[in-house]
Amino acid sequence: MKTTMLGVIVLSIVVSLSATAGDQTLFGSREKYERAEASLLAGLMSDNEGLRESSAYMLGELKSGKAVIPLMAMLRCNDCETARIVAALALCRIGDLRGIYAVKQAVQFDDNGSVQSRCAWFYNEYVQAGTFTFTEKGEEPGNIDLAIK
């Protein structure tokens, strides 16, 4: 029941945000921003995988500095590859050097090729373009392998 209520709260926050979610003035006050941030941070601890991933994404949109450490833990320790991918995106969007370093490490050391290539793409897109190059692999179009410069 608590997870459902928390999900409803986070969903209402997400729906109320516009494309410029990183702008704290959307909330009308610093206090409202901090309450939204606290709700999303609580969502990262939920048992519901969808709620965790949604919260991670929105914390990245908000560029929440408080989310860096929990997102790094999500990137490193979560069993679900989509959760690790969302955590990497959020960390790159936030731009904190600790999180960026964690994403770069995931490119080399994550045991899932999809997570590695998405982390490299996010790093290129949000941190430093040209750090990683991508090449097609095999006969199937869209089957991407990454080569590190």
C-alpha atoms as an extended CHARMM CRD file, in Angstrom:
* protein
*
       149  EXT
         1         1  MET       CA              0.0000000000        0.0000000000        0.0000000000  PROA      1               0.0000000000
         2         2  LYS       CA              2.8570000000        2.3910000000        0.8410000000  PROA      2               0.0000000000
         3         3  THR       CA              4.4610000000        1.6730000000       -2.5430000000  PROA      3               0.0000000000
         4         4  THR       CA              1.1800000000        2.4630000000       -4.3130000000  PROA      4               0.0000000000
         5         5  MET       CA              0.7700000000        5.7590000000       -2.4520000000  PROA      5               0.0000000000
         6         6  LEU       CA              4.3770000000        6.7090000000       -3.1380000000  PROA      6               0.0000000000
         7         7  GLY       CA              3.8540000000        5.7880000000       -6.7920000000  PROA      7               0.0000000000
         8         8  VAL       CA              0.8210000000        8.0730000000       -7.0030000000  PROA      8               0.0000000000
         9         9  ILE       CA              2.7720000000       10.9360000000       -5.4140000000  PROA      9               0.0000000000
        10        10  VAL       CA              5.7430000000       10.5160000000       -7.7590000000  PROA      10              0.0000000000
        11        11  LEU       CA              3.4390000000       10.1450000000      -10.7750000000  PROA      11              0.0000000000
        12        12  SER       CA              1.6560000000       13.3820000000       -9.8970000000  PROA      12              0.0000000000
        13        13  ILE       CA              5.0020000000       15.1560000000       -9.6110000000  PROA      13              0.0000000000
        14        14  VAL       CA              6.1560000000       13.7630000000      -12.9450000000  PROA      14              0.0000000000
        15        15  VAL       CA              2.9400000000       14.7810000000      -14.6990000000  PROA      15              0.0000000000
        16        16  SER       CA              3.1780000000       18.3230000000      -13.3510000000  PROA      16              0.0000000000
        17        17  LEU       CA              6.7050000000       18.8530000000      -14.7010000000  PROA      17              0.0000000000
        18        18  SER       CA              7.3090000000       20.3690000000      -18.1160000000  PROA      18              0.0000000000
        19        19  ALA       CA             10.2500000000       20.0460000000      -20.5060000000  PROA      19              0.0000000000
        20        20  THR       CA             12.2360000000       22.5110000000      -18.4290000000  PROA      20              0.0000000000
        21        21  ALA       CA             12.1070000000       20.3710000000      -15.3070000000  PROA      21              0.0000000000
        22        22  GLY       CA             15.6230000000       21.3740000000      -14.2550000000  PROA      22              0.0000000000
        23        23  ASP       CA             14.4190000000       24.9200000000      -13.5940000000  PROA      23              0.0000000000
        24        24  GLN       CA             13.5400000000       25.1790000000       -9.9070000000  PROA      24              0.0000000000
        25        25  THR       CA             11.2710000000       28.1480000000      -10.5790000000  PROA      25              0.0000000000
        26        26  LEU       CA              8.6800000000       25.7290000000      -11.9730000000  PROA      26              0.0000000000
        27        27  PHE       CA              7.8840000000       24.7480000000       -8.4310000000  PROA      27              0.0000000000
        28        28  GLY       CA              7.2320000000       28.2960000000       -7.3160000000  PROA      28              0.0000000000
        29        29  SER       CA              9.5670000000       27.9780000000       -4.3530000000  PROA      29              0.0000000000
        30        30  ARG       CA             12.7030000000       26.2370000000       -3.2160000000  PROA      30              0.0000000000
        31        31  GLU       CA             10.6110000000       24.4610000000       -0.5780000000  PROA      31              0.0000000000
        32        32  LYS       CA              8.3670000000       22.7950000000       -3.1910000000  PROA      32              0.0000000000
        33        33  TYR       CA             11.4220000000       21.7670000000       -5.2200000000  PROA      33              0.0000000000
        34        34  GLU       CA             12.9860000000       20.1730000000       -2.1350000000  PROA      34              0.0000000000
        35        35  ARG       CA              9.7680000000       18.2710000000       -1.3450000000  PROA      35              0.0000000000
        36        36  ALA       CA              9.6120000000       16.9510000000       -4.9080000000  PROA      36              0.0000000000
        37        37  GLU       CA             13.2850000000       15.9880000000       -4.7590000000  PROA      37              0.0000000000
        38        38  ALA       CA             12.7370000000       14.1880000000       -1.4270000000  PROA      38              0.0000000000
        39        39  SER       CA              9.7930000000       12.2360000000       -2.8740000000  PROA      39              0.0000000000
        40        40  LEU       CA             11.8380000000       11.1760000000       -5.8740000000  PROA      40              0.0000000000
        41        41  LEU       CA             14.7640000000       10.1520000000       -3.6580000000  PROA      41              0.0000000000
        42        42  ALA       CA             12.3270000000        8.0220000000       -1.6390000000  PROA      42              0.0000000000
        43        43  GLY       CA             11.1410000000        6.5220000000       -4.9310000000  PROA      43              0.0000000000
        44        44  LEU       CA             14.6870000000        5.2830000000       -5.5790000000  PROA      44              0.0000000000
        45        45  MET       CA             14.3430000000        3.0520000000       -2.5040000000  PROA      45              0.0000000000
        46        46  SER       CA             11.0200000000        1.5140000000       -3.5640000000  PROA      46              0.0000000000
        47        47  ASP       CA             10.5150000000       -2.2020000000       -4.1930000000  PROA      47              0.0000000000
        48        48  ASN       CA              8.7410000000       -1.2530000000       -7.4230000000  PROA      48              0.0000000000
        49        49  GLU       CA             11.2640000000       -1.3110000000      -10.2960000000  PROA      49              0.0000000000
        50        50  GLY       CA              9.2090000000        1.0480000000      -12.4600000000  PROA      50              0.0000000000
        51        51  LEU       CA              8.9660000000        3.5900000000       -9.6740000000  PROA      51              0.0000000000
        52        52  ARG       CA             12.7290000000        3.3760000000       -9.0620000000  PROA      52              0.0000000000
        53        53  GLU       CA             13.4860000000        3.9100000000      -12.7510000000  PROA      53              0.0000000000
        54        54  SER       CA             11.0010000000        6.7920000000      -13.0870000000  PROA      54              0.0000000000
        55        55  SER       CA             12.4110000000        8.4520000000       -9.9940000000  PROA      55              0.0000000000
        56        56  ALA       CA             15.9610000000        8.0640000000      -11.2950000000  PROA      56              0.0000000000
        57        57  TYR       CA             15.0030000000        9.5980000000      -14.6350000000  PROA      57              0.0000000000
        58        58  MET       CA             13.2640000000       12.5800000000      -13.0370000000  PROA      58              0.0000000000
        59        59  LEU       CA             16.1410000000       13.1980000000      -10.6200000000  PROA      59              0.0000000000
        60        60  GLY       CA             18.3710000000       13.4410000000      -13.6810000000  PROA      60              0.0000000000
        61        61  GLU       CA             15.9750000000       15.9120000000      -15.2710000000  PROA      61              0.0000000000
        62        62  LEU       CA             16.0240000000       17.9710000000      -12.0740000000  PROA      62              0.0000000000
        63        63  LYS       CA             19.8350000000       17.7390000000      -11.9730000000  PROA      63              0.0000000000
        64        64  SER       CA             19.6080000000       16.7360000000       -8.3290000000  PROA      64              0.0000000000
        65        65  GLY       CA             22.9910000000       16.7520000000       -6.6110000000  PROA      65              0.0000000000
        66        66  LYS       CA             21.4900000000       14.7890000000       -3.7040000000  PROA      66              0.0000000000
        67        67  ALA       CA             20.7540000000       11.8860000000       -6.0570000000  PROA      67              0.0000000000
        68        68  VAL       CA             24.3390000000       11.2880000000       -7.2180000000  PROA      68              0.0000000000
        69        69  ILE       CA             25.3620000000        8.7070000000       -4.5970000000  PROA      69              0.0000000000
        70        70  PRO       CA             22.0940000000        6.6860000000       -4.7520000000  PROA      70              0.0000000000
        71        71  LEU       CA             22.2240000000        6.7340000000       -8.5570000000  PROA      71              0.0000000000
        72        72  MET       CA             25.8340000000        5.5450000000       -8.5120000000  PROA      72              0.0000000000
        73        73  ALA       CA             24.7460000000        2.6450000000       -6.2960000000  PROA      73              0.0000000000
        74        74  MET       CA             21.9100000000        1.8920000000       -8.7090000000  PROA      74              0.0000000000
        75        75  LEU       CA             24.3280000000        1.9130000000      -11.6500000000  PROA      75              0.0000000000
        76        76  ARG       CA             26.7610000000       -0.3880000000       -9.9450000000  PROA      76              0.0000000000
        77        77  CYS       CA             24.5920000000       -2.8100000000       -7.9700000000  PROA      77              0.0000000000
        78        78  ASN       CA             21.1660000000       -3.1390000000       -9.6010000000  PROA      78              0.0000000000
        79        79  ASP       CA             20.4410000000       -6.5060000000      -11.2200000000  PROA      79              0.0000000000
        80        80  CYS       CA             18.1290000000       -4.9720000000      -13.8350000000  PROA      80              0.0000000000
        81        81  GLU       CA             19.9270000000       -3.6570000000      -16.9220000000  PROA      81              0.0000000000
        82        82  THR       CA             17.2570000000       -1.0360000000      -17.6650000000  PROA      82              0.0000000000
        83        83  ALA       CA             17.6530000000        0.3850000000      -14.1500000000  PROA      83              0.0000000000
        84        84  ARG       CA             21.4120000000        0.6780000000      -14.6730000000  PROA      84              0.0000000000
        85        85  ILE       CA             20.8620000000        2.3830000000      -18.0290000000  PROA      85              0.0000000000
        86        86  VAL       CA             18.4370000000        4.9240000000      -16.5410000000  PROA      86              0.0000000000
        87        87  ALA       CA             20.8510000000        5.5760000000      -13.6650000000  PROA      87              0.0000000000
        88        88  ALA       CA             23.6610000000        6.2430000000      -16.1640000000  PROA      88              0.0000000000
        89        89  LEU       CA             21.4880000000        8.6720000000      -18.1180000000  PROA      89              0.0000000000
        90        90  ALA       CA             20.4970000000       10.5090000000      -14.9360000000  PROA      90              0.0000000000
        91        91  LEU       CA             24.1110000000       10.7490000000      -13.7840000000  PROA      91              0.0000000000
        92        92  CYS       CA             25.2140000000       12.1950000000      -17.1220000000  PROA      92              0.0000000000
        93        93  ARG       CA             22.3400000000       14.6900000000      -17.0530000000  PROA      93              0.0000000000
        94        94  ILE       CA             23.2610000000       15.7990000000      -13.5160000000  PROA      94              0.0000000000
        95        95  GLY       CA             26.8790000000       16.3400000000      -14.5350000000  PROA      95              0.0000000000
        96        96  ASP       CA             28.5440000000       15.7070000000      -11.1530000000  PROA      96              0.0000000000
        97        97  LEU       CA             32.1400000000       14.5020000000      -11.6580000000  PROA      97              0.0000000000
        98        98  ARG       CA             31.6740000000       11.4830000000       -9.3510000000  PROA      98              0.0000000000
        99        99  GLY       CA             28.6880000000       10.2730000000      -11.3350000000  PROA      99              0.0000000000
       100       100  ILE       CA             30.3490000000       10.9160000000      -14.6710000000  PROA      100             0.0000000000
       101       101  TYR       CA             33.3530000000        8.8690000000      -13.5630000000  PROA      101             0.0000000000
       102       102  ALA       CA             31.0130000000        6.0140000000      -12.5310000000  PROA      102             0.0000000000
       103       103  VAL       CA             29.3840000000        6.0390000000      -15.9750000000  PROA      103             0.0000000000
       104       104  LYS       CA             32.7750000000        5.9520000000      -17.6840000000  PROA      104             0.0000000000
       105       105  GLN       CA             33.7780000000        3.0030000000      -15.4860000000  PROA      105             0.0000000000
       106       106  ALA       CA             30.5540000000        1.1960000000      -16.4110000000  PROA      106             0.0000000000
       107       107  VAL       CA             31.5490000000        1.4630000000      -20.0810000000  PROA      107             0.0000000000
       108       108  GLN       CA             34.5660000000       -0.7020000000      -19.3420000000  PROA      108             0.0000000000
       109       109  PHE       CA             33.4490000000       -2.9150000000      -16.4840000000  PROA      109             0.0000000000
       110       110  ASP       CA             29.6960000000       -3.5610000000      -16.6430000000  PROA      110             0.0000000000
       111       111  ASP       CA             29.0520000000       -7.1950000000      -17.5320000000  PROA      111             0.0000000000
       112       112  ASN       CA             26.2280000000       -6.3150000000      -19.9540000000  PROA      112             0.0000000000
       113       113  GLY       CA             27.1180000000       -5.1080000000      -23.4560000000  PROA      113             0.0000000000
       114       114  SER       CA             23.8950000000       -3.1250000000      -23.7930000000  PROA      114             0.0000000000
       115       115  VAL       CA             24.6040000000       -1.2200000000      -20.5810000000  PROA      115             0.0000000000
       116       116  GLN       CA             28.1900000000       -0.5930000000      -21.7200000000  PROA      116             0.0000000000
       117       117  SER       CA             27.1630000000        0.8220000000      -25.0950000000  PROA      117             0.0000000000
       118       118  ARG       CA             24.3690000000        2.9940000000      -23.6530000000  PROA      118             0.0000000000
       119       119  CYS       CA             26.7250000000        4.3810000000      -21.0050000000  PROA      119             0.0000000000
       120       120  ALA       CA             29.2380000000        5.2360000000      -23.7430000000  PROA      120             0.0000000000
       121       121  TRP       CA             26.5210000000        6.8990000000      -25.8190000000  PROA      121             0.0000000000
       122       122  PHE       CA             25.2910000000        8.9790000000      -22.8420000000  PROA      122             0.0000000000
       123       123  TYR       CA             28.8780000000        9.9720000000      -22.0620000000  PROA      123             0.0000000000
       124       124  ASN       CA             29.3680000000       11.1210000000      -25.6640000000  PROA      124             0.0000000000
       125       125  GLU       CA             26.0470000000       12.9370000000      -25.7000000000  PROA      125             0.0000000000
       126       126  TYR       CA             26.1400000000       14.7440000000      -22.3450000000  PROA      126             0.0000000000
       127       127  VAL       CA             29.7680000000       14.8620000000      -21.2050000000  PROA      127             0.0000000000
       128       128  GLN       CA             32.3560000000       14.8220000000      -23.9800000000  PROA      128             0.0000000000
       129       129  ALA       CA             31.5520000000       14.0880000000      -27.6050000000  PROA      129             0.0000000000
       130       130  GLY       CA             33.9690000000       11.7950000000      -29.4100000000  PROA      130             0.0000000000
       131       131  THR       CA             35.2330000000        9.9640000000      -26.3340000000  PROA      131             0.0000000000
       132       132  PHE       CA             33.8330000000        6.6700000000      -27.6240000000  PROA      132             0.0000000000
       133       133  THR       CA             33.2510000000        5.5410000000      -31.1830000000  PROA      133             0.0000000000
       134       134  PHE       CA             30.6980000000        2.9840000000      -32.3060000000  PROA      134             0.0000000000
       135       135  THR       CA             30.9670000000        0.4420000000      -35.0920000000  PROA      135             0.0000000000
       136       136  GLU       CA             28.4350000000       -1.9430000000      -36.5880000000  PROA      136             0.0000000000
       137       137  LYS       CA             29.0420000000       -5.5610000000      -35.6850000000  PROA      137             0.0000000000
       138       138  GLY       CA             27.8130000000       -8.5960000000      -37.5690000000  PROA      138             0.0000000000
       139       139  GLU       CA             25.3060000000       -8.8780000000      -40.3780000000  PROA      139             0.0000000000
       140       140  GLU       CA             22.3180000000       -7.4570000000      -38.5260000000  PROA      140             0.0000000000
       141       141  PRO       CA             21.7230000000       -3.7090000000      -38.9210000000  PROA      141             0.0000000000
       142       142  GLY       CA             21.4650000000       -1.9350000000      -35.6000000000  PROA      142             0.0000000000
       143       143  ASN       CA             23.6770000000       -4.4510000000      -33.8080000000  PROA      143             0.0000000000
       144       144  ILE       CA             26.1520000000       -1.9690000000      -32.3370000000  PROA      144             0.0000000000
       145       145  ASP       CA             29.4730000000       -2.7420000000      -30.7520000000  PROA      145             0.0000000000
       146       146  LEU       CA             31.5900000000       -0.0380000000      -29.1960000000  PROA      146             0.0000000000
       147       147  ALA       CA             35.2390000000        0.6670000000      -29.7040000000  PROA      147             0.0000000000
       148       148  ILE       CA             37.0080000000        2.8640000000      -27.1850000000  PROA      148             0.0000000000
       149       149  LYS       CA             39.4470000000        5.4680000000      -28.4700000000  PROA      149             0.0000000000
